Amino acid sequence: MSEKRIGRVRLADDVVPVIASIAASEVEGVVSVADNMTSEILSKMGMRKAPKGVKVSIENKKVAVDMALGIDAGINVPETSRKVQEKVKEAIEEMIGLEVVDVNIRIASVLLPKGE
C-alpha cells in the first residue's frame, strides 16, 4: 500500500531549538542551556520557549546548531561537549528527520560548588 500525502507538516521556529535544548540538558554536567535562568524556571513549571542561546539554521534539509551551555566545575569539557553534540544530533534527526551537519558548543558559564 502506497502512502498518500494528506497535507503538510510545518515546524514553528522554536521547535528545533527547544529539542536541542532538551537534549543538551539531559547530559550530565550541563547545568543550563544558554545560561538562561528564565528558561530553567519556565521548564520547571512545564512550559517551554525557544532558548535565547540556541541558534539553528536550516538549509536544504540540513541543520546547523550553535548553542551556549553552562556547565558544572570539574567536568571534562571536551568529553561533555562531545556527548552534547551526539545527543543533540540524535534527537533532531530522530524527531524531525533532518540531517544535522553541525552542533557547535560555546561554554558560557561554569557553576562553582557552593562556598567557592
C-alpha positions in Angstrom: 0.0 0.0 0.0 1.5 3.4 -1.0 1.5 6.3 1.4 -0.8 9.1 0.3 0.1 12.6 1.2 -2.8 14.2 3.1 -1.3 17.5 4.0 1.8 19.5 5.1 3.7 19.5 8.3 5.4 22.7 9.3 7.5 23.4 12.3 7.3 26.6 14.4 10.6 28.5 14.6 11.2 27.5 18.2 10.7 23.7 17.8 14.3 22.7 16.8 16.0 25.0 19.4 13.7 23.5 22.1 14.6 20.0 21.0 18.3 20.8 21.1 18.0 22.5 24.5 16.2 19.5 26.0 18.7 17.0 24.5 21.7 19.0 25.9 20.2 19.4 29.3 20.0 15.6 29.6 23.8 15.3 29.5 25.5 15.0 32.9 27.4 18.1 33.8 25.2 20.5 31.8 23.5 22.8 34.3 21.9 25.3 31.9 21.4 25.9 28.2 22.2 29.4 27.0 22.8 30.3 30.7 19.2 31.5 30.6 17.6 31.2 34.1 14.2 32.2 32.8 14.1 29.1 30.6 15.2 27.0 33.6 12.4 28.4 35.7 9.8 28.0 33.0 10.8 24.4 32.3 10.3 23.6 36.0 6.7 24.9 35.6 6.3 22.6 32.5 6.5 25.4 30.0 8.9 25.7 27.1 10.0 28.6 25.0 12.8 28.9 22.5 16.1 29.3 24.4 17.9 32.6 23.5 21.4 30.9 23.4 20.4 28.3 20.8 20.6 29.3 17.2 19.5 27.0 14.4 19.8 27.4 10.7 18.1 25.0 8.2 19.1 25.0 4.6 18.3 22.3 2.1 17.0 20.0 4.9 20.3 20.2 6.7 20.5 21.6 10.2 23.3 23.6 11.9 23.1 24.3 15.7 25.0 26.8 17.7 24.4 26.7 21.5 25.8 28.1 24.7 26.0 26.0 27.8 26.5 26.4 31.5 28.4 23.5 33.0 29.5 22.2 36.4 33.0 22.9 37.5 35.4 20.0 37.4 33.8 18.1 34.5 35.7 17.1 31.4 34.7 19.8 28.9 35.7 18.1 25.7 34.0 14.8 26.7 30.8 16.6 27.9 30.7 18.7 24.7 31.0 15.7 22.5 28.2 14.0 24.4 26.0 17.1 24.0 26.8 17.2 20.2 25.9 13.5 19.8 22.7 13.8 21.9 21.5 17.0 20.1 22.2 15.4 16.6 20.4 12.2 17.5 17.4 14.0 19.0 16.9 16.3 16.0 17.4 13.6 13.4 15.1 11.1 15.1 12.3 13.6 15.9 12.3 15.6 12.8 14.1 13.6 10.2 16.5 16.3 9.1 20.3 15.8 8.8 22.3 17.6 11.4 25.6 18.7 9.9 27.0 20.9 12.8 26.5 21.2 16.5 28.7 24.0 17.8 29.1 24.4 21.5 30.2 27.5 23.4 30.8 27.2 27.2 29.1 30.4 28.5 29.4 29.7 32.3 30.8 27.4 34.9 28.8 26.6 38.1 31.1 26.5 41.0 30.3 24.5 44.1 28.8 26.5 46.9 31.4 28.1 49.2 33.9 28.7 46.4 
